[in-house]
Amino acid sequence: MNNEIKIFEGNQICSIWDNEQEEWYFSVVDIVGALTDSKNPRDYWYRVKKG
């Protein structure tokens, strides 16, 4: 697997390439932070999953 940091609208998004599946996996918390401008994206994601 290959780890990389992607940039989306100035925000860093952690990603991993899986050679076996030939797919990228991205950090949901990083994406939530980029899309919502939340000060605490981990808490935001926790509440979304819970609801």
Distance bins in CASP14 RR format, pairs under 12 A and 6 or more apart:
PFRMAT RR
TARGET T0000
AUTHOR 0000-0000-0000
RMODE 2
METHOD distances of the structure
MODEL  1
1 15 0 0 0 0 0 1 0 0 0 0 0
1 16 1 0 1 0 0 0 0 0 0 0 0
1 17 1 0 0 1 0 0 0 0 0 0 0
1 18 1 0 1 0 0 0 0 0 0 0 0
1 19 1 0 0 1 0 0 0 0 0 0 0
1 20 0 0 0 0 1 0 0 0 0 0 0
1 21 0 0 0 0 1 0 0 0 0 0 0
1 22 0 0 0 0 0 1 0 0 0 0 0
1 23 0 0 0 0 0 1 0 0 0 0 0
1 24 0 0 0 0 0 1 0 0 0 0 0
1 25 0 0 0 0 1 0 0 0 0 0 0
2 15 0 0 0 0 1 0 0 0 0 0 0
2 16 1 0 0 1 0 0 0 0 0 0 0
2 17 1 0 1 0 0 0 0 0 0 0 0
2 18 0 0 0 0 1 0 0 0 0 0 0
2 19 1 0 0 1 0 0 0 0 0 0 0
2 20 0 0 0 0 0 1 0 0 0 0 0
2 22 0 0 0 0 0 1 0 0 0 0 0
2 23 0 0 0 0 0 1 0 0 0 0 0
2 24 0 0 0 0 1 0 0 0 0 0 0
2 25 0 0 0 0 0 1 0 0 0 0 0
3 13 0 0 0 0 0 1 0 0 0 0 0
3 14 1 0 0 1 0 0 0 0 0 0 0
3 15 1 0 0 1 0 0 0 0 0 0 0
3 16 1 0 1 0 0 0 0 0 0 0 0
3 17 1 0 0 1 0 0 0 0 0 0 0
3 18 0 0 0 0 0 1 0 0 0 0 0
3 24 0 0 0 0 0 1 0 0 0 0 0
3 25 0 0 0 0 0 1 0 0 0 0 0
3 26 0 0 0 0 0 1 0 0 0 0 0
3 27 0 0 0 0 0 1 0 0 0 0 0
4 12 0 0 0 0 0 1 0 0 0 0 0
4 13 0 0 0 0 1 0 0 0 0 0 0
4 14 0 0 0 0 1 0 0 0 0 0 0
4 15 1 0 1 0 0 0 0 0 0 0 0
4 16 1 0 0 1 0 0 0 0 0 0 0
4 17 1 0 0 1 0 0 0 0 0 0 0
4 24 0 0 0 0 1 0 0 0 0 0 0
4 25 0 0 0 0 0 1 0 0 0 0 0
4 26 0 0 0 0 0 1 0 0 0 0 0
4 27 0 0 0 0 0 1 0 0 0 0 0
5 11 0 0 0 0 0 1 0 0 0 0 0
5 12 1 0 1 0 0 0 0 0 0 0 0
5 13 1 0 0 1 0 0 0 0 0 0 0
5 14 1 0 0 1 0 0 0 0 0 0 0
5 15 1 0 0 1 0 0 0 0 0 0 0
5 16 0 0 0 0 0 1 0 0 0 0 0
5 26 0 0 0 0 0 1 0 0 0 0 0
5 27 0 0 0 0 1 0 0 0 0 0 0
5 30 0 0 0 0 1 0 0 0 0 0 0
6 12 1 0 0 1 0 0 0 0 0 0 0
6 13 1 0 1 0 0 0 0 0 0 0 0
6 14 1 0 0 1 0 0 0 0 0 0 0
6 15 1 0 1 0 0 0 0 0 0 0 0
6 16 0 0 0 0 0 1 0 0 0 0 0
6 17 0 0 0 0 0 1 0 0 0 0 0
6 24 0 0 0 0 1 0 0 0 0 0 0
6 25 0 0 0 0 0 1 0 0 0 0 0
6 26 1 0 0 1 0 0 0 0 0 0 0
6 27 0 0 0 0 1 0 0 0 0 0 0
6 30 0 0 0 0 1 0 0 0 0 0 0
6 31 0 0 0 0 1 0 0 0 0 0 0
6 34 0 0 0 0 1 0 0 0 0 0 0
7 13 1 0 0 1 0 0 0 0 0 0 0
7 14 0 0 0 0 0 1 0 0 0 0 0
7 15 0 0 0 0 0 1 0 0 0 0 0
7 30 0 0 0 0 0 1 0 0 0 0 0
7 34 0 0 0 0 1 0 0 0 0 0 0
8 14 0 0 0 0 0 1 0 0 0 0 0
8 15 0 0 0 0 0 1 0 0 0 0 0
8 26 0 0 0 0 1 0 0 0 0 0 0
8 27 0 0 0 0 0 1 0 0 0 0 0
8 30 0 0 0 0 1 0 0 0 0 0 0
8 31 1 0 0 1 0 0 0 0 0 0 0
8 32 0 0 0 0 0 1 0 0 0 0 0
8 33 0 0 0 0 1 0 0 0 0 0 0
8 34 1 0 1 0 0 0 0 0 0 0 0
8 35 0 0 0 0 1 0 0 0 0 0 0
9 30 0 0 0 0 0 1 0 0 0 0 0
9 31 0 0 0 0 0 1 0 0 0 0 0
9 33 0 0 0 0 0 1 0 0 0 0 0
9 34 1 0 0 1 0 0 0 0 0 0 0
9 35 0 0 0 0 1 0 0 0 0 0 0
9 36 0 0 0 0 0 1 0 0 0 0 0
9 37 0 0 0 0 1 0 0 0 0 0 0
10 30 0 0 0 0 0 1 0 0 0 0 0
10 33 0 0 0 0 0 1 0 0 0 0 0
10 34 1 0 0 1 0 0 0 0 0 0 0
10 37 0 0 0 0 0 1 0 0 0 0 0
11 26 0 0 0 0 0 1 0 0 0 0 0
11 27 0 0 0 0 0 1 0 0 0 0 0
11 29 0 0 0 0 0 1 0 0 0 0 0
11 30 1 0 0 1 0 0 0 0 0 0 0
11 31 0 0 0 0 1 0 0 0 0 0 0
11 32 0 0 0 0 0 1 0 0 0 0 0
11 33 1 0 0 1 0 0 0 0 0 0 0
11 34 1 1 0 0 0 0 0 0 0 0 0
11 35 0 0 0 0 1 0 0 0 0 0 0
11 36 0 0 0 0 0 1 0 0 0 0 0
11 37 0 0 0 0 1 0 0 0 0 0 0
11 38 0 0 0 0 0 1 0 0 0 0 0
11 41 0 0 0 0 1 0 0 0 0 0 0
12 26 0 0 0 0 0 1 0 0 0 0 0
12 27 0 0 0 0 1 0 0 0 0 0 0
12 29 0 0 0 0 0 1 0 0 0 0 0
12 30 1 0 0 1 0 0 0 0 0 0 0
12 31 0 0 0 0 0 1 0 0 0 0 0
12 33 0 0 0 0 0 1 0 0 0 0 0
12 34 0 0 0 0 1 0 0 0 0 0 0
12 41 0 0 0 0 0 1 0 0 0 0 0
13 24 0 0 0 0 0 1 0 0 0 0 0
13 25 0 0 0 0 0 1 0 0 0 0 0
13 26 1 0 1 0 0 0 0 0 0 0 0
13 27 1 0 0 1 0 0 0 0 0 0 0
13 28 0 0 0 0 1 0 0 0 0 0 0
13 29 0 0 0 0 1 0 0 0 0 0 0
13 30 1 0 1 0 0 0 0 0 0 0 0
13 31 1 0 0 1 0 0 0 0 0 0 0
13 32 0 0 0 0 0 1 0 0 0 0 0
13 33 0 0 0 0 1 0 0 0 0 0 0
13 34 1 0 0 1 0 0 0 0 0 0 0
13 35 0 0 0 0 0 1 0 0 0 0 0
13 41 0 0 0 0 0 1 0 0 0 0 0
14 24 0 0 0 0 0 1 0 0 0 0 0
14 25 0 0 0 0 1 0 0 0 0 0 0
14 26 1 0 0 1 0 0 0 0 0 0 0
14 27 1 0 1 0 0 0 0 0 0 0 0
14 28 0 0 0 0 0 1 0 0 0 0 0
14 29 0 0 0 0 1 0 0 0 0 0 0
14 30 1 0 1 0 0 0 0 0 0 0 0
14 31 0 0 0 0 1 0 0 0 0 0 0
14 33 0 0 0 0 0 1 0 0 0 0 0
14 34 0 0 0 0 0 1 0 0 0 0 0
15 23 0 0 0 0 0 1 0 0 0 0 0
15 24 1 0 1 0 0 0 0 0 0 0 0
15 25 1 0 0 1 0 0 0 0 0 0 0
15 26 1 0 1 0 0 0 0 0 0 0 0
15 27 1 0 0 1 0 0 0 0 0 0 0
15 28 0 0 0 0 0 1 0 0 0 0 0
15 30 0 0 0 0 1 0 0 0 0 0 0
15 31 0 0 0 0 1 0 0 0 0 0 0
16 23 0 0 0 0 1 0 0 0 0 0 0
16 24 1 0 0 1 0 0 0 0 0 0 0
16 25 1 0 1 0 0 0 0 0 0 0 0
16 26 0 0 0 0 1 0 0 0 0 0 0
16 27 0 0 0 0 1 0 0 0 0 0 0
16 30 0 0 0 0 0 1 0 0 0 0 0
17 23 1 0 0 1 0 0 0 0 0 0 0
17 24 1 0 1 0 0 0 0 0 0 0 0
17 25 1 0 0 1 0 0 0 0 0 0 0
17 26 0 0 0 0 0 1 0 0 0 0 0
18 24 1 0 0 1 0 0 0 0 0 0 0
18 25 1 0 0 1 0 0 0 0 0 0 0
18 26 0 0 0 0 0 1 0 0 0 0 0
19 25 0 0 0 0 0 1 0 0 0 0 0
24 31 0 0 0 0 0 1 0 0 0 0 0
25 31 0 0 0 0 0 1 0 0 0 0 0
26 32 0 0 0 0 0 1 0 0 0 0 0
26 33 0 0 0 0 0 1 0 0 0 0 0
26 34 0 0 0 0 0 1 0 0 0 0 0
26 35 0 0 0 0 0 1 0 0 0 0 0
27 33 0 0 0 0 1 0 0 0 0 0 0
27 34 0 0 0 0 1 0 0 0 0 0 0
27 41 0 0 0 0 1 0 0 0 0 0 0
27 42 0 0 0 0 0 1 0 0 0 0 0
27 45 0 0 0 0 1 0 0 0 0 0 0
28 34 0 0 0 0 0 1 0 0 0 0 0
28 35 0 0 0 0 0 1 0 0 0 0 0
28 36 0 0 0 0 0 1 0 0 0 0 0
28 41 0 0 0 0 1 0 0 0 0 0 0
28 42 0 0 0 0 1 0 0 0 0 0 0
28 44 0 0 0 0 0 1 0 0 0 0 0
28 45 1 0 0 1 0 0 0 0 0 0 0
28 46 0 0 0 0 0 1 0 0 0 0 0
28 48 0 0 0 0 1 0 0 0 0 0 0
28 49 0 0 0 0 1 0 0 0 0 0 0
29 35 0 0 0 0 0 1 0 0 0 0 0
29 36 0 0 0 0 0 1 0 0 0 0 0
29 38 0 0 0 0 1 0 0 0 0 0 0
29 40 0 0 0 0 1 0 0 0 0 0 0
29 41 1 0 1 0 0 0 0 0 0 0 0
29 42 1 0 1 0 0 0 0 0 0 0 0
29 43 0 0 0 0 1 0 0 0 0 0 0
29 44 0 0 0 0 1 0 0 0 0 0 0
29 45 1 0 1 0 0 0 0 0 0 0 0
29 46 0 0 0 0 1 0 0 0 0 0 0
29 48 0 0 0 0 0 1 0 0 0 0 0
29 49 0 0 0 0 0 1 0 0 0 0 0
30 36 0 0 0 0 0 1 0 0 0 0 0
30 38 0 0 0 0 0 1 0 0 0 0 0
30 41 1 0 0 1 0 0 0 0 0 0 0
30 42 0 0 0 0 1 0 0 0 0 0 0
30 44 0 0 0 0 0 1 0 0 0 0 0
30 45 0 0 0 0 1 0 0 0 0 0 0
31 38 0 0 0 0 0 1 0 0 0 0 0
31 41 0 0 0 0 1 0 0 0 0 0 0
31 44 0 0 0 0 0 1 0 0 0 0 0
31 45 0 0 0 0 1 0 0 0 0 0 0
31 48 0 0 0 0 0 1 0 0 0 0 0
32 38 1 0 0 1 0 0 0 0 0 0 0
32 39 0 0 0 0 0 1 0 0 0 0 0
32 40 0 0 0 0 1 0 0 0 0 0 0
32 41 1 0 1 0 0 0 0 0 0 0 0
32 42 0 0 0 0 1 0 0 0 0 0 0
32 43 0 0 0 0 1 0 0 0 0 0 0
32 44 1 0 1 0 0 0 0 0 0 0 0
32 45 1 0 1 0 0 0 0 0 0 0 0
32 46 0 0 0 0 0 1 0 0 0 0 0
32 47 0 0 0 0 0 1 0 0 0 0 0
32 48 1 0 0 1 0 0 0 0 0 0 0
32 49 0 0 0 0 0 1 0 0 0 0 0
33 39 0 0 0 0 1 0 0 0 0 0 0
33 40 0 0 0 0 1 0 0 0 0 0 0
33 41 1 1 0 0 0 0 0 0 0 0 0
33 42 0 0 0 0 1 0 0 0 0 0 0
33 43 0 0 0 0 0 1 0 0 0 0 0
33 44 1 0 0 1 0 0 0 0 0 0 0
33 45 0 0 0 0 1 0 0 0 0 0 0
33 48 0 0 0 0 0 1 0 0 0 0 0
34 41 0 0 0 0 1 0 0 0 0 0 0
34 44 0 0 0 0 0 1 0 0 0 0 0
35 41 0 0 0 0 1 0 0 0 0 0 0
35 44 0 0 0 0 1 0 0 0 0 0 0
35 45 0 0 0 0 0 1 0 0 0 0 0
35 48 0 0 0 0 0 1 0 0 0 0 0
36 42 0 0 0 0 0 1 0 0 0 0 0
36 43 0 0 0 0 0 1 0 0 0 0 0
36 44 1 0 0 1 0 0 0 0 0 0 0
36 45 0 0 0 0 1 0 0 0 0 0 0
36 47 0 0 0 0 0 1 0 0 0 0 0
36 48 0 0 0 0 1 0 0 0 0 0 0
37 44 0 0 0 0 0 1 0 0 0 0 0
38 44 1 0 1 0 0 0 0 0 0 0 0
38 45 0 0 0 0 1 0 0 0 0 0 0
38 46 0 0 0 0 0 1 0 0 0 0 0
38 47 0 0 0 0 0 1 0 0 0 0 0
38 48 0 0 0 0 0 1 0 0 0 0 0
40 46 0 0 0 0 1 0 0 0 0 0 0
40 47 0 0 0 0 1 0 0 0 0 0 0
41 47 0 0 0 0 0 1 0 0 0 0 0
41 48 0 0 0 0 0 1 0 0 0 0 0
42 48 0 0 0 0 0 1 0 0 0 0 0
42 49 0 0 0 0 0 1 0 0 0 0 0
43 49 0 0 0 0 0 1 0 0 0 0 0
43 50 0 0 0 0 0 1 0 0 0 0 0
44 50 0 0 0 0 0 1 0 0 0 0 0
44 51 0 0 0 0 0 1 0 0 0 0 0
45 51 0 0 0 0 0 1 0 0 0 0 0
END
